[in-house]
Each structure stands twice: as C-alpha cells, then as structure tokens.
Amino acid sequence: MMCYAFVNLLNAVYLALFLLFVFEPQFIFICDIWYQVDEATFEPD
C-alpha cells in the first residue's frame, strides 16, 4: 500500500515537471505581463 502511494507521488512529480517544461515559456510570458501591469499599476504619476 505504501509502495503504491510512493509510485503515485512519483508519477505526480513527473507529470508536474513535464507540464512545467511544456508550459514554461507561456508561464514566463504571463508572469512578465503581470509584472509589467503590476509596475504600471503602482507607478506614481
């Protein structure tokens, strides 16, 4: 039972890493846009 849970956790980690590698450029792009919006929002006129 514990072994099955460990394998399940390992699969989840591999899936998360795979998704990170696939969506990393889009994620950085979104973060960059959010950072620019954040800067523009809190920039005193």
CNS distance restraints for C-alpha pairs under 8 A (distance, minus, plus):
assign (resid   1 and name CA) (resid   5 and name CA) 6.40 0.50 0.50
assign (resid   2 and name CA) (resid   6 and name CA) 6.23 0.50 0.50
assign (resid   3 and name CA) (resid   7 and name CA) 6.25 0.50 0.50
assign (resid   4 and name CA) (resid   8 and name CA) 6.11 0.50 0.50
assign (resid   5 and name CA) (resid   9 and name CA) 6.17 0.50 0.50
assign (resid   6 and name CA) (resid  10 and name CA) 6.15 0.50 0.50
assign (resid   7 and name CA) (resid  11 and name CA) 6.15 0.50 0.50
assign (resid   8 and name CA) (resid  12 and name CA) 6.29 0.50 0.50
assign (resid   9 and name CA) (resid  13 and name CA) 6.25 0.50 0.50
assign (resid  10 and name CA) (resid  14 and name CA) 6.22 0.50 0.50
assign (resid  11 and name CA) (resid  15 and name CA) 6.07 0.50 0.50
assign (resid  12 and name CA) (resid  16 and name CA) 6.10 0.50 0.50
assign (resid  13 and name CA) (resid  17 and name CA) 6.18 0.50 0.50
assign (resid  14 and name CA) (resid  18 and name CA) 6.08 0.50 0.50
assign (resid  15 and name CA) (resid  19 and name CA) 6.13 0.50 0.50
assign (resid  16 and name CA) (resid  20 and name CA) 6.05 0.50 0.50
assign (resid  17 and name CA) (resid  21 and name CA) 6.23 0.50 0.50
assign (resid  18 and name CA) (resid  22 and name CA) 6.19 0.50 0.50
assign (resid  19 and name CA) (resid  23 and name CA) 5.88 0.50 0.50
assign (resid  19 and name CA) (resid  24 and name CA) 7.90 0.50 0.50
assign (resid  20 and name CA) (resid  24 and name CA) 5.29 0.50 0.50
assign (resid  23 and name CA) (resid  27 and name CA) 5.95 0.50 0.50
assign (resid  24 and name CA) (resid  28 and name CA) 6.07 0.50 0.50
assign (resid  25 and name CA) (resid  29 and name CA) 6.11 0.50 0.50
assign (resid  26 and name CA) (resid  30 and name CA) 6.13 0.50 0.50
assign (resid  27 and name CA) (resid  31 and name CA) 6.14 0.50 0.50
assign (resid  28 and name CA) (resid  32 and name CA) 5.99 0.50 0.50
assign (resid  29 and name CA) (resid  33 and name CA) 6.27 0.50 0.50
assign (resid  30 and name CA) (resid  34 and name CA) 6.09 0.50 0.50
assign (resid  31 and name CA) (resid  35 and name CA) 5.99 0.50 0.50
assign (resid  32 and name CA) (resid  36 and name CA) 6.25 0.50 0.50
assign (resid  33 and name CA) (resid  37 and name CA) 6.13 0.50 0.50
assign (resid  34 and name CA) (resid  38 and name CA) 5.93 0.50 0.50
assign (resid  35 and name CA) (resid  39 and name CA) 6.10 0.50 0.50
assign (resid  36 and name CA) (resid  40 and name CA) 6.08 0.50 0.50
assign (resid  37 and name CA) (resid  41 and name CA) 5.94 0.50 0.50
assign (resid  38 and name CA) (resid  42 and name CA) 6.27 0.50 0.50
assign (resid  39 and name CA) (resid  43 and name CA) 5.80 0.50 0.50
